[in-house]
Amino acid sequence: MEVGIEDCLHIEFEYDKSKYHLEDVIVGKIYFLLVRIKIKHMELQILKRESTGSGPNLYNETDVLTKFEIMDGAPVRGECIPIRLFLSPFELTPTFKNVHNKFSVKYYLNLVLVDEEDRRYFKQQEIHLRRKVLKFNPKNEE
C-alpha cells in the first residue's frame, strides 16, 4: 500500500498478508521514500465498517476499534519502521460480505499521518478476518 502527496511525501506500507485469523498478528514495515513535509506523528488504526439494508435504505456505521501510535516526530528519507499489531486483545468478528444482500462487516487498516499544521493524511486498506486458521495441504493428504 502506498501513501503519497506528489513531490512532498511518498510512503510504502508493506504487510505480510491481507487475510488474518482473529487472534493473528499483523506484521509489516513502513518505508519513507520521500519526506518534504514536517510530520508530527503517525498512527495505525483498525476500523470496523458495518452496513445494513440495501439500495436507498443502506446504513453504514464505522467504528475505530484501536489507535496504535507508531511514530512520534519527523522521519527522514530512507527510514524504515517495523509494525507488529496483535489482534487478540480486540473484540473482533469475522468479515461478512453481503449476508442475504442485507448485512456486511468489513475491517480496514487505516494509516494516519498528522503534520505540524494538524492536517491529516490517511490511506485505508481492507483486511479479511476469519475464525479459523486455514490449513493448506497441497497434496490433499490427511
N, C-alpha and C positions, 0 to 999 in steps of 0.2 A: 504494500500500500504506500503510495507516495503522496506527500502533502507539499504544496508549494505555492509561492507567490512569485510571479515572473520577475526574474532578476533581483529578488530580495531574499527569498527563503526556499530552500529545497531540502526536504527531509524524506528519508526512506524508512518505513516501519516494516520490519520483517519479522514474522512469527511463524512457528513451526507447522501449524495446520489450521484448518478452518472448522473442523468438527471435533468437539470435545465431549468427554464424559462429564457428568455433573460434579464429580469430585476430582477433576483433572487439574492440570497446571498449564497456564498459558506462558510459554517461554518465547522470548524474542529479543530483538535488538533494534535500536533506533540510531540511524546514521544521519549526521548533519553534513550535507553535501555543499550547501551554500548558506551562509548566515550574514545578512546585511541589515537586519533589524535587531533591536535590543529585546531579547526575550526575558521576561521576568520569571516565569515558571511554566512547567508543563505537567499535565496530569492525564492519566488513563482512566476512563470511566467504563462501566458496564451498564448499558441501557437495556431496559425491557420494554418492548412495544406490544401492547395488546390491541387487537382490532376485533370489533364485534359488529354484526349487522352486515348489510350489503347495499350496494347502489347508493342512493341518496341518504339512506339511514345508517351509513358507515360511521362508526365512532372509534377514534384512536386515542389511546392513553399511553403516554411514555413516562416511565419512572427511571430515575438514576439510582441504580442499586448500590453502587460504590464509586468513590473517587479515590484514586491512588496517585499521589504526587510522586512523579518520577524524576523531576529535576527542579532545582531552585537556583536561579542565577542564569547568566548568559553562557551559552555554549560557544565553542569555537569550531571552525570548519574542520571536518575530519573526525570529530568526536563521536564515540560510539557508547550508547547507554544500554546496558543489559536489562531485560524485563523478566520478572518471574512473578506471576499473579496466580495464587491458589484460589480455585473456585469453591472448595468445600466449605468455607465459612459462610457463604451466602446461601440464602434460601432460593434456589433456582429450580425451575421446572424444565422438562424437555421442550424443545422447539416444536410447535404445532403449526402446520400450514393448512389453511382453508379447511377446517373441520366442517363438513357439510356446507361449504361456502358461506359460513356464518361467523367463524371464530378462528383467530390465529394468534400465536405468541412467537415473537421473534426477539433475538438478542443481538446487540451490536457492541463492538469495541469502539469507543469514541476517544480519539486522541485530541486533546485540547491544549493549545499554546496561548499564553497571555503575554502581550508585550508591555513595555513600560507605560504606554498610554492606555492600558486596560482594554485594548482591542483583543478580541478572542478569535482565534483561527482554529478550525476543527475539521476532522475527517472521520467519517464513520465507516466501519466495515462489518458486515453481518457475520455472525458466527452461529454454528448449529450445535445445539446441546442435545445429548441423548442420555438415556437412563443407564444403559449397559455398555460395558466395554466390548467393542466388536473384535471377534477373534477371526483372523484371516488364516485360512488353510488353503494354500494354492493347489494341493493335490486332492482335495475333497476327502481327506482321510480323517477318521475319528481319533 
